[in-house]
Amino acid sequence: MMSLLLKGAYIITGDEKGTVIDDGYIGIRESIIDYIGIGYEGICDRYERVWNLKNKVVMPGFVNAHNHSAMTVFRNYADDLKLMDWLFNTIFPLEDKITAKDAYWATQLAIMEMIKTGTTAFCDMYMYMEETAIAVSEVGIKAALGRGLQGDIDTKDDFRLKESINLYRNFHGSNKGRIRVNLAPHSVYTCTMTYLEMVAKLAWDLNCEVQIHLSETDDEVRKSVAQHKMTPTKAADKAGLLNSKTIAAHCVAVNDNDLEILVNKKVNVVHNPSSNMKLGSGIAPIKRMIDKRINVALGTDGASSNNGLDMLTEMRNASYLQKVVLKDPTAINVDQVIAMATSNGAKALGFKNTGKIVTGYSADIIVIDIEKPWYYPRHNIKSSIVYSGCSKDVETVLIDGEIIMEKGQMLTIDEEKVLYEIQRAADDLFL
Ligand SMILES: [Zn+2]
């Protein structure tokens, strides 16, 4: 296996102290970071390959903790609609027409976009998840995958649940642990209580994560109260779905009691600021959650409600939204948003020792070219990335030490073919 030394870069470690190392060195052996610090005599001889990364920033790859990859096929198709109108009248009927092959190419497109913008792991909830898992394996990105579940059906004959179990058996831990499989009930308002309880029990038996849309909008809360006589958070808790392995997307419309439940059950929250803004859903109380020590991660949501998969945009939007809503520029700082976009996401998804550049961690690393006007002058490298950076400046991506993109060249994706196939799929779908 390869050993590689990255030398001379500005390193944003993403560790607890927010350490940045100028002219830093990172040693990678097999899939693991085995050295981080400044150079010393003879260090270059210890590694087979040495990359000189002067004028580059090296940081942990982003973790997109909430996505529906195959929805890239709907990108820019139905915009400026209300969430429920968009979902029930536009998206759900179209989803009936998607084929497994469409989902495969749409996922390839999503992964290509994610790699090119510095994402090294993502969480996905959708259908045709076997095709998603195959695309994920072929490219070599990390992913936590769950077959979207909707249950008005109260029996174990539900085909979606069967697909979930098969996905778990076939793919959990596969591709050297880069794929994890979870259970993914869509939301409390698309499932009966019996169904939710069944999913909770299965998650317990499999000891796997559960991802769910939780309290995305006021409307969802009203639906949950009408259906379950409880807020979505309370309903999910009653079903036994909330614990430290729960990945709760959105949590915008949460009251004080809901927040206490999320704290006590150590639920991981995924903030999706761009999607929440575009769908007019509101602003999740992220600062309050962080103050209460909830693990808050970041996600893009599907490409049709965003309309991109760019984590740098999410970092900036997450920061700005809290400053706006609280009328307080100190509400959230760069270290907090960097953690949200990296290690907090890895923790939520169940990837151990991932999301920081420290020894013993997975070598999931991105290299950003900062020899561009918007990175000058260099006062504070973390601010440069979060407030003036551009994700298109990501030029190289390593996952478990494997080179997935080098100087802008995707090594595991045939870019031209993906673009051709996705346009063909969209043309067929929207005939
Ligand atoms: Zn979503």
Boltz pocket constraint, residues with backbone or C-beta under 6 A from the ligand:
constraints:
  - pocket:
      binder: B
      contacts: [[A, 66], [A, 67], [A, 68], [A, 213], [A, 249], [A, 301], [A, 302]]
      max_distance: 6.0
